[in-house]
């Protein structure tokens, strides 16, 4: 990151990423069990990181040298995506004969080339290229519109979703190759985040009135529950945005703003601030490594005479999956990955050995 003094102006962003990655791992721990937690959290947890990408994008700094920005973010997100996906496919070869799977190694490889799938079983790594290309989509549009007033960019909030819907309509009921429609959804949220930066900067999301903050929080919470319940469970990894993409944008935005307000309040709690900032700084690696902890459950169950395979997806073990995903994931990230140059390249696309985040653009120097 940087050696600049910490400031609440930036700490709330790190705390937001920490809360976001906690919610992501919680949802992944419970899936495929659908319940109020997974339904409501799935409506905005991924959107948080798309919005943060736009919020922390410094238009004036990067607009003049987009090539450098595109290359650096490509290394950060695409190198881990391709390396980790290849490792997963290599490991699948010897394991495929010992585990129950509806797919052969050849089919898994073909889905990799297609850039989407297998249906209902897509790898969590989908997020990396979608975030990257969603960012590139927005920054390209921002560069093209730089001579126009900023408010003219609100056309992107209409154009991007319309294009996403059109692309998806071309492939329904099949998955969209390389999740092109999801890229435009991500680009929409990136724009929302950048618009927030333009109109109100990076200040924490608290006002001078605690009563007003509580009232707004309660109102947004009620709206989030009502809209996300109406839209149903969403999983952008398999092109499932609920009843409608347009409805999906509402809880995605509301939920993100709620987390912004929560993180802005938590920076004044020394204990919670430290915990979530630590998770936030390592959010990319945590996202990439946490499913590994899920597959340790069968090994831990061996002494109890339980079967070796199948327990990693059992609903009964979701609390253990969550604890291992957070705890073991953080230990591996903080004490192994970020301290090894090879693993650092593998998980974050850079040989630099330091704590990273879901987006390097969140450092004070960029903001």
N, C-alpha and C positions, 0 to 999 in steps of 0.2 A: 504494500500500500504506500503510504507516505510517512514521513517523519513529522508532519505537521501536528500541532496539538489537537487533541480530540475536541469536538464541539458538538453540542446537542443538535446542531443543524445537520450534521452528517451521521451522527450515531443513530438517529431514529431510522435512517435508511438501512443501516446494517441490522438493526433490531427487526425491521420489517422483513428482511430476507430470512432472518432466523426464525421468525414466526411462520413465514411462508413455507420454508423447507420442513418445519415441524408438521404443519398441516398436510403437506404432500406425503410425507412418510406415514402419517396416521391414516390417510385415505388408502394408500397402497397396502397398509397392514390389514385393512378390513376387506378390501375387494377380494372376491366378488360379492360379499355380503352387502346388500343394499339396505340402508337404514337412514334415519334423519341426518346422522353425522356425515355419511358419505355423500348423500344427496346434496346437502347444503354446502359442504366444503368443496365438493367437486365443481361447484358453480363458479368459484372464484380463485382457488388456490394457484392454478397455473397462470391465470390472468395477472396475478400480482407481479410475477417476474417479467411479463411482457410490458406492463405499465412502468415498472421500475427501469426497464431498458430505455424507454422514452424519456422518463423523468431525469435520468442521469446523463442523457446524451447532450453534450455541449455543442449546440448548432454552430455558434460562431467559431469555436476552436476547430471542429472537424470538417466543416463545410468546405473549407479551402483545400483540404487534402483528404478527400474521401478514400483514395486508394490505400493510404496507410491505415485508415480506420477499418476498411473492409478486410484487408489482409490480416491485421492483428486480431480482429474478432473471428476471422475464419480459422486462424490457428487455434484460438481459444476453444471454439465449439466444434469445428469439423474434424480436427485431428483426433480428439477424444472419441468422437462419434464413430469414425471409421476404425480406429485401432481397437476400441472396446467391443464393437460389433463383430469384428473379425475374431477376436479372442473368444467371444461367446459362441460363434459358429464352430470354431475349432474344438472347444470343450464339448459341444453338442455331439460331435462325432462318436467319441467313445461312450458317452452317457446315454445316447439314444436307444441302445439295445437293453438298457437296464431300467429305464423310467418309462412311465406311460405317457405317450405323446401322440397327438393326431397328425404329426408332421414328420417327414423324413428329412435327413440332412440336405438332400437336394432341394426339397420344397422350401426349407428355411433359407437356403442360398438364393433361390429364385425370388422370394419375398424381399430379400435384401436388395437385389437388383431393381425390383419394382419400387422400392423406397417406402413401402407401407405394408403392414401386415406382420404375421398372419392375422386373419380376422379374429377379433376378440382376444388375441394373444400377443399383441404388438409389444415389442421391447420398450422399456421406459426411455431408451436413448432417443426416441423420436423427438423429444423436446429440444435437443441441441440444434439440429439443423432448422427446425421450425422457428426457434428463437432467432437464429442467425439470419436466415433469409427474410424473416419478418422485419428485423432491424434494417437490413440492406434495402428492403422495399421502401420503408419509410424514409431513410436518409437520402435515398435516390430521389424520391418525390420532393423532399424538403429542399434538396439542391436545385431541382428543376423549377421550384416555385420561389426561390430566394428573392426575386425582384418584386414579388407581389406581397401585399400586406399579410401578416400572419393569419388573420381571421379567414383568409381565402383557403387555408389548408383544411378547414372544416369540411370541404368537399370530399376529403379523403375518408371521413367518417361515414359517408354515404357510398362512395365509389368502391372502397375496399370490400365492404360486406356484400354489395351487389355482385362484384366479380367472384367472391367466394361462393355465393349461392349459385351463380351460373356454372362455375367449374364443377361444383358438387352435383348439379343436375345432369351434367354430361356423363357421370359415371354411376349414379345411383342405379341399383343397390350395391355396386362394387366400391371398393375403397379407391380413393383418389391417389394416383401415383405421386410419390414423393410429397404427399400431403400439401399439394399446391393450394387447395382451398384454405387449409389451416394456416398457411403462411400469410394469407390476406387477413385472416382473423387476427393473427398475431400482430400484423402491421397496424391494424385498427387500434388495438390496445397500446401499441408503442406510440401512436399518434396521441392518444388520450393522455399518456404520461408526459409526453413532450409539451402538450398544451397546458397541463398543470404547471410544469416548470416555467413556461412562458408567462402565464398570468399571475402566478403567486410565488414563484421561486422555489427554494428548497427548505423553506421554514417548516418547523414541526407543526403538526395538525392539532393544535390546541389554541383556544381563544383565551381572552382575559376573564371569561365567565365560566366557572365550572358547571353551573346549572345549565347554561346554554350547550356546553359540550355534551353533557349527559343527555339532554333532550334530543339533540341531533343524533347521538349514538343510538338511542332507543328507537327513534323514528327510522333510521337507516336499517337497524337490525330487523325491525318488523317487516319492512319492505323486502329485505333480502330473503327472509324466511318465506314470505308469501310468493314472491316471484320465482325463487329457486324450487319451491315445492310444486308450483304450477308447471315449470319447465321440466322437472324430473331430473333423474341422474344423467350426468354428462361425462363423456370421456372423449376428449378431442383426439386422443391417440388413435382411435378407431373411427374418426369422423362422426362421432355421436355428440351433437350439440343440443340434445333434448328436442322439444317441440319446434323450436325455431332458432336460427342463428341470431336474429334480431332480439329475441327474448334473452338469449344467452349473454348478450353484451350488457344487459342491465344488471343482473346479479354479479357479473364479473367486475363491473365498475364499482358497484355499491360495496361489495365485499372487500375490494382493494382499499377503498376509502375508510372502511371500518378498521382494517388492519393498520392503516396509516395513523388513525387516531389512537389505537391501542399502543402502537409502538412509540408514538410521541409521548404518551403518558408513562410508559415503562422506563424511559431513559432517566427518569427521576428516582427510580428504584435501583439501587446499586447492584443488588443480587440479580434481578431479572435482566437488567441491562447487560451485565457481563455474560450471562448464560446465552442470551439470544444474539449478542454481538459475536460471540465465539462461533455459534452455529451459522450465523450469517456470513462471516468471513470465509467459511469453508463450505458454503452452500452448494457450489458446483460439484465438488468432489463428493460431498454427502449424497447428493442426488444420484451420482453415477455409481456409488459403491453400496448404497443401503440395501438393494435387493440381495446382495451376497449374504447378508446377515440372516435373511429369511430362510435360506437353504441350509443354515446350520442347525435349525430346529430338529430335523430328523436325526442328526448326529447326537444332539443332546438327549434325544428320546430313547436312544439305544439301551442305556442302562435300565430303563423301565420296561423293556421288552416290547416297545411299540414298533410298528413297521418303519422301515428305513425311508420309504418314499411315500409321498402324498400328504404328509403332515405339514409341509411348508405352506400349503394353501388351506389348511383346515381353519374354519371360522373360530373354533375354540382357542386357537393359539394366537389370535390377533394381538392381545396385549404383549405377549412375549416377542412377537415380530416387531412391534412398535418400539419396545425398549431396546432390543438388539439393533434395530435399524438406526436409532438415534445414538445409543451409547457406543456400540462397537463401531458403527460408521464414523463417529467423531474420533474415536481413538485411532482407527486406521488412517483417517485423513490427517489428523493433527500430528501424529507421532511417526507415521510411516511414509505416506504419500508425499507430503510437503517437505520431507527431509531427504528425499531421494530424487536425484536429478532425472533418472530414467522414468520413474513413476510420475514425477511432476509433468513431464512431457506427455505421458500417456493419458493423464487425467485432466490436464488443463492446457496442453498444447505449448507449454513453455518450459525451458530448463531451469528457469528461476525458481529457487526453493524458498517459498514463503507462503503465508496463508493467503488464500485467494477467495474469490467471491463469485456469485452467479454472474456478475458483470463487472469487469475491471473499471468500467466507466463510473463507478460509484465512489471513487476516491475523491477527496477534497480537491486535489489538483485538477481533476477533470471538471468538477462541478464549478 
